[in-house]
């Protein structure tokens, strides 16, 4: 069993361009973590720290667009948020938000995302953990309270008095919500039946009935995010026998 982290770069065609995805892996490779925004670097550092200690697989997009991905197709430039492309509605909304939409661009992105999911067998995982960073611009766990901006996406939200509101969990699984709330961490539970279809991974995996956990932390809060990833691993050991190999 390998005791070191391996690194592999996989290229996916998107229009006239190629998008690189870097995979860091260490045995036992039971847990899959995903980073889709190239500028959310603290989340990758936290994931790599966890990988060194416990093993697993970390999959990250590497591109020049920072948070966004840009590509060219049939002489036209397109830009999109890579966490908004897992449904046709999400693709249309993100393309229109950052430029323009076309059926050809939609089809190209659909092919790209399908190849990405299939290559890494993401829809065959027992659970998927996403790693994100906030930027202290107002978006926090409080954004999911009933009267807040994203309140309609959440069915329950717990705000801890002992943690920064910018460091929190977002999950589609009630078991995860109850566990994390009991441990006094900021956490919100997605309203899987009624949340708007924004093309995000959380909506995609909810429809696939695959438990999903997003670990958010402020971009500068590395130690906090490392703690959140560790807590997530402890939780997964409780609910999934295969994770007890950590």
KAQUIFEN-V755479 format. One record per pair of residues at least 4 apart in sequence whose ideal C-beta (glycine too) atoms are under 7 Angstrom apart, sorted by the first residue. I is the first residue (numbers start at 1). GAP is how many residues later the second one is. D is the distance in whole Angstrom. If there is no record, write none. Layout:
BEGIN
<<I | GAP | D> <I | GAP | D>>
END
This chain:
BEGIN
<<1 | 26 | 5> <2 | 4 | 7> <2 | 24 | 7> <2 | 25 | 5> <4 | 22 | 7> <5 | 19 | 5> <5 | 20 | 7> <5 | 21 | 5> <5 | 46 | 6> <5 | 47 | 7> <6 | 19 | 5> <7 | 15 | 7> <7 | 17 | 6> <8 | 15 | 5> <9 | 11 | 6> <9 | 13 | 5> <10 | 11 | 5> <10 | 13 | 7> <10 | 109 | 7> <11 | 7 | 5> <11 | 9 | 6> <12 | 6 | 7> <12 | 7 | 5> <12 | 9 | 7> <12 | 100 | 6> <12 | 103 | 6> <12 | 104 | 6> <13 | 5 | 6> <14 | 4 | 7> <14 | 5 | 5> <14 | 57 | 5> <14 | 94 | 6> <14 | 98 | 5> <15 | 56 | 4> <15 | 57 | 6> <15 | 58 | 3> <15 | 93 | 5> <16 | 55 | 7> <16 | 56 | 5> <16 | 57 | 6> <17 | 54 | 4> <17 | 55 | 6> <19 | 42 | 7> <19 | 44 | 6> <19 | 50 | 6> <19 | 93 | 7> <20 | 42 | 5> <20 | 43 | 7> <21 | 38 | 6> <21 | 40 | 6> <21 | 95 | 7> <22 | 38 | 5> <22 | 40 | 5> <23 | 34 | 6> <23 | 36 | 5> <24 | 24 | 6> <24 | 27 | 6> <24 | 34 | 4> <25 | 4 | 5> <25 | 32 | 5> <26 | 25 | 5> <26 | 29 | 5> <26 | 30 | 7> <27 | 28 | 5> <28 | 27 | 4> <28 | 217 | 5> <29 | 26 | 6> <29 | 27 | 6> <29 | 28 | 5> <30 | 26 | 7> <30 | 212 | 6> <30 | 213 | 6> <30 | 215 | 6> <31 | 25 | 4> <31 | 98 | 7> <31 | 202 | 7> <31 | 205 | 7> <31 | 212 | 7> <32 | 25 | 5> <32 | 27 | 7> <32 | 93 | 5> <32 | 96 | 6> <32 | 97 | 7> <33 | 14 | 5> <33 | 23 | 6> <33 | 24 | 7> <33 | 25 | 5> <33 | 96 | 5> <33 | 98 | 6> <34 | 25 | 5> <34 | 94 | 6> <34 | 96 | 5> <34 | 97 | 7> <35 | 5 | 6> <35 | 8 | 6> <35 | 9 | 5> <35 | 12 | 7> <35 | 23 | 7> <35 | 25 | 4> <35 | 26 | 7> <35 | 96 | 5> <36 | 25 | 5> <36 | 46 | 4> <36 | 47 | 5> <37 | 30 | 5> <37 | 45 | 7> <37 | 46 | 7> <37 | 95 | 7> <38 | 23 | 6> <38 | 24 | 6> <38 | 25 | 6> <38 | 28 | 6> <39 | 27 | 4> <39 | 28 | 5> <40 | 92 | 6> <40 | 93 | 4> <40 | 179 | 7> <41 | 4 | 6> <42 | 4 | 6> <42 | 91 | 5> <42 | 175 | 6> <42 | 177 | 5> <42 | 178 | 7> <42 | 179 | 7> <42 | 180 | 5> <42 | 183 | 6> <43 | 4 | 6> <43 | 88 | 4> <43 | 89 | 6> <43 | 90 | 5> <43 | 174 | 7> <43 | 182 | 6> <44 | 4 | 6> <44 | 16 | 6> <44 | 87 | 7> <45 | 4 | 6> <45 | 177 | 6> <46 | 4 | 7> <46 | 85 | 7> <46 | 176 | 6> <46 | 179 | 4> <46 | 180 | 5> <46 | 183 | 5> <47 | 4 | 6> <47 | 11 | 4> <47 | 84 | 5> <47 | 182 | 7> <48 | 4 | 6> <48 | 10 | 7> <49 | 4 | 7> <49 | 177 | 5> <50 | 4 | 6> <50 | 6 | 7> <50 | 179 | 5> <50 | 180 | 7> <50 | 183 | 7> <51 | 4 | 7> <51 | 5 | 5> <51 | 7 | 6> <54 | 179 | 6> <54 | 192 | 5> <59 | 61 | 6> <61 | 21 | 6> <63 | 6 | 5> <65 | 4 | 5> <65 | 5 | 5> <67 | 14 | 7> <68 | 11 | 5> <68 | 12 | 7> <68 | 13 | 6> <68 | 30 | 6> <69 | 11 | 6> <69 | 13 | 5> <70 | 7 | 6> <70 | 8 | 7> <70 | 9 | 5> <71 | 7 | 6> <72 | 4 | 7> <72 | 5 | 6> <73 | 5 | 6> <73 | 31 | 6> <73 | 32 | 6> <73 | 35 | 6> <74 | 30 | 6> <76 | 26 | 7> <77 | 22 | 7> <78 | 17 | 6> <78 | 21 | 6> <78 | 22 | 7> <78 | 27 | 5> <79 | 19 | 4> <79 | 20 | 5> <80 | 4 | 7> <80 | 5 | 6> <80 | 14 | 4> <80 | 15 | 6> <80 | 18 | 6> <80 | 29 | 7> <81 | 13 | 5> <83 | 117 | 5> <83 | 118 | 6> <84 | 6 | 4> <84 | 9 | 7> <84 | 10 | 4> <84 | 114 | 6> <84 | 115 | 4> <84 | 116 | 6> <85 | 5 | 6> <85 | 6 | 5> <85 | 9 | 7> <85 | 24 | 5> <85 | 28 | 5> <85 | 114 | 6> <86 | 4 | 6> <86 | 27 | 6> <86 | 113 | 5> <86 | 114 | 7> <86 | 115 | 6> <86 | 117 | 7> <86 | 118 | 4> <87 | 4 | 7> <87 | 110 | 5> <87 | 112 | 4> <87 | 116 | 7> <87 | 117 | 7> <88 | 4 | 6> <88 | 18 | 6> <89 | 4 | 6> <89 | 108 | 5> <89 | 110 | 6> <90 | 4 | 6> <90 | 107 | 7> <90 | 108 | 5> <90 | 109 | 1> <90 | 110 | 7> <91 | 4 | 6> <91 | 15 | 5> <91 | 18 | 5> <91 | 19 | 7> <91 | 108 | 6> <92 | 4 | 6> <92 | 9 | 5> <92 | 14 | 7> <93 | 4 | 6> <93 | 105 | 7> <93 | 106 | 7> <94 | 4 | 6> <94 | 105 | 7> <95 | 4 | 6> <95 | 5 | 7> <95 | 6 | 4> <95 | 10 | 6> <96 | 5 | 5> <101 | 4 | 7> <101 | 5 | 7> <102 | 4 | 7> <103 | 4 | 6> <104 | 4 | 6> <105 | 4 | 6> <106 | 4 | 6> <107 | 4 | 6> <108 | 4 | 6> <109 | 4 | 6> <110 | 4 | 6> <111 | 4 | 6> <112 | 4 | 6> <113 | 4 | 6> <114 | 4 | 6> <115 | 4 | 6> <116 | 4 | 7> <117 | 5 | 5> <117 | 6 | 6> <121 | 4 | 7> <122 | 6 | 6> <123 | 85 | 5> <123 | 87 | 7> <125 | 85 | 6> <126 | 114 | 5> <126 | 116 | 6> <127 | 83 | 7> <127 | 84 | 4> <127 | 86 | 7> <127 | 109 | 6> <127 | 113 | 7> <128 | 77 | 6> <128 | 82 | 6> <128 | 84 | 5> <129 | 84 | 5> <129 | 86 | 7> <129 | 103 | 6> <130 | 71 | 6> <130 | 84 | 4> <131 | 84 | 6> <132 | 82 | 6> <132 | 84 | 5> <133 | 84 | 6> <133 | 85 | 7> <133 | 86 | 4> <134 | 5 | 5> <134 | 6 | 7> <134 | 32 | 5> <134 | 82 | 6> <134 | 83 | 7> <134 | 84 | 5> <134 | 85 | 7> <135 | 84 | 6> <136 | 30 | 6> <136 | 82 | 6> <139 | 4 | 5> <140 | 25 | 4> <140 | 26 | 5> <140 | 28 | 7> <141 | 16 | 7> <141 | 18 | 6> <141 | 24 | 5> <141 | 27 | 4> <141 | 45 | 4> <141 | 47 | 6> <142 | 6 | 6> <142 | 17 | 6> <142 | 23 | 5> <143 | 5 | 5> <143 | 6 | 5> <143 | 7 | 5> <144 | 4 | 6> <144 | 6 | 5> <144 | 7 | 6> <144 | 9 | 7> <144 | 10 | 4> <144 | 13 | 4> <144 | 44 | 4> <145 | 6 | 6> <145 | 12 | 6> <146 | 5 | 5> <147 | 4 | 6> <150 | 4 | 7> <152 | 44 | 7> <153 | 37 | 6> <153 | 38 | 6> <153 | 42 | 4> <153 | 43 | 7> <154 | 34 | 5> <154 | 35 | 6> <154 | 36 | 6> <154 | 37 | 6> <155 | 34 | 5> <155 | 36 | 4> <156 | 21 | 6> <156 | 33 | 4> <157 | 31 | 4> <158 | 23 | 4> <158 | 28 | 7> <158 | 29 | 5> <159 | 6 | 7> <159 | 27 | 6> <160 | 24 | 5> <160 | 25 | 6> <160 | 26 | 5> <162 | 22 | 6> <163 | 4 | 6> <163 | 22 | 6> <163 | 23 | 5> <164 | 54 | 7> <164 | 57 | 7> <164 | 60 | 7> <165 | 21 | 6> <166 | 51 | 7> <166 | 52 | 4> <166 | 55 | 7> <167 | 19 | 7> <167 | 49 | 7> <167 | 50 | 4> <167 | 51 | 6> <167 | 54 | 6> <167 | 57 | 5> <167 | 58 | 7> <167 | 61 | 6> <168 | 18 | 4> <168 | 19 | 6> <168 | 20 | 7> <168 | 48 | 5> <169 | 11 | 5> <169 | 16 | 6> <169 | 17 | 7> <169 | 18 | 4> <169 | 44 | 6> <169 | 45 | 7> <169 | 46 | 6> <169 | 59 | 7> <170 | 18 | 5> <170 | 20 | 7> <170 | 32 | 7> <170 | 44 | 4> <170 | 46 | 6> <171 | 5 | 4> <171 | 6 | 6> <171 | 16 | 7> <171 | 18 | 6> <171 | 19 | 7> <171 | 41 | 7> <171 | 42 | 5> <172 | 18 | 5> <172 | 20 | 6> <172 | 30 | 6> <172 | 33 | 6> <172 | 34 | 4> <172 | 39 | 6> <172 | 40 | 5> <173 | 4 | 7> <173 | 38 | 4> <174 | 4 | 6> <174 | 15 | 6> <175 | 4 | 6> <175 | 64 | 6> <176 | 4 | 6> <176 | 35 | 7> <176 | 37 | 6> <176 | 59 | 6> <177 | 4 | 6> <177 | 10 | 6> <177 | 12 | 4> <178 | 4 | 6> <179 | 4 | 7> <179 | 56 | 5> <179 | 59 | 7> <180 | 5 | 5> <180 | 7 | 4> <180 | 55 | 7> <181 | 6 | 6> <183 | 48 | 7> <185 | 46 | 7> <190 | 5 | 6> <190 | 12 | 6> <190 | 16 | 6> <191 | 4 | 5> <192 | 14 | 4> <195 | 8 | 6> <197 | 6 | 6> <198 | 5 | 6> <200 | 4 | 7> <201 | 4 | 6> <201 | 11 | 7> <202 | 4 | 6> <202 | 10 | 5> <202 | 12 | 6> <203 | 4 | 7> <204 | 4 | 7> <205 | 5 | 4> <205 | 7 | 4> <206 | 6 | 7> <213 | 19 | 6> <215 | 10 | 7> <215 | 13 | 5> <215 | 14 | 6> <215 | 17 | 6> <217 | 4 | 5> <217 | 7 | 5> <217 | 8 | 4> <217 | 11 | 6> <221 | 4 | 6> <222 | 4 | 6> <223 | 4 | 7> <224 | 4 | 6> <225 | 4 | 6> <226 | 4 | 6> <227 | 4 | 6> <228 | 4 | 6> <229 | 4 | 7> <230 | 4 | 7> <231 | 4 | 6> <232 | 4 | 6> <233 | 4 | 7> <233 | 13 | 6> <235 | 4 | 7> <236 | 4 | 5> <236 | 7 | 4> <237 | 6 | 5> <237 | 7 | 5> <237 | 9 | 6>>
END
